[in-house]
């Protein structure tokens, strides 16, 4: 099998045929209620066509997302009920070959954490303690002069 695959790869290079291949799978996304999420896939091949699908975990399985026909899919505004939805993409090429990506999961939170958020009481306490220690050290240094 390995020799046959190598021979096919060599033949496609010789004939300049782009084999359909997923280069980057869509990744799980975490977003807050009221925001949107974006799923992206990257593939190689000739004249690629994309179609995204969703599984809403409602027992109906995978459903085609109308109008979702690009390498990137942007969701509509997220609601808390969207947590756990799965997204996948079917990619086809000019030769009729098709591949399906892995499923990516949407994780929904009420609010995304803000980097460097200073509203954390423990952080304020620690900063206050460090400031007081610094003042005490400075007073002792000045007293020894």
Long-range contacts (C-beta under 8 A, 24 or more apart in sequence): 17-46, 17-95, 18-44, 18-45, 18-46, 18-93, 19-44, 19-45, 19-97, 20-44, 20-45, 20-46, 20-48, 20-91, 20-92, 20-93, 20-95, 20-97, 20-98, 20-99, 21-45, 21-99, 22-91, 22-99, 22-101, 25-101, 25-102, 25-104, 26-87, 26-88, 26-89, 26-101, 26-102, 26-104, 27-104, 28-104, 28-105, 28-106, 28-107, 29-104, 29-105, 29-106, 29-107, 30-107, 30-108, 30-109, 30-112, 31-78, 31-106, 31-107, 31-108, 31-109, 31-112, 32-78, 32-108, 32-109, 32-110, 32-111, 32-112, 33-78, 33-79, 33-80, 33-108, 33-109, 33-110, 33-111, 34-77, 34-78, 35-77, 35-78, 35-112, 36-74, 36-75, 36-76, 36-77, 36-78, 37-74, 37-75, 37-78, 37-106, 38-72, 38-73, 38-74, 38-75, 39-72, 39-73, 39-75, 39-87, 39-89, 39-104, 40-71, 40-72, 40-73, 41-71, 41-72, 41-89, 41-91, 41-101, 42-71, 43-71, 43-91, 43-99, 45-91, 45-93, 45-94, 45-97, 46-93, 46-94, 46-95, 47-93, 47-94, 48-91, 48-92, 48-93, 49-91, 49-92, 49-93, 50-89, 50-90, 50-91, 51-89, 51-90, 51-92, 52-87, 52-88, 52-89, 53-87, 53-88, 53-89, 53-90, 54-85, 54-86, 54-87, 55-85, 55-86, 55-87, 55-88, 55-103, 56-85, 57-84, 57-85, 57-86, 62-88, 75-106, 78-106, 78-108, 79-108, 80-108, 80-110, 82-106, 82-108, 83-107, 83-108
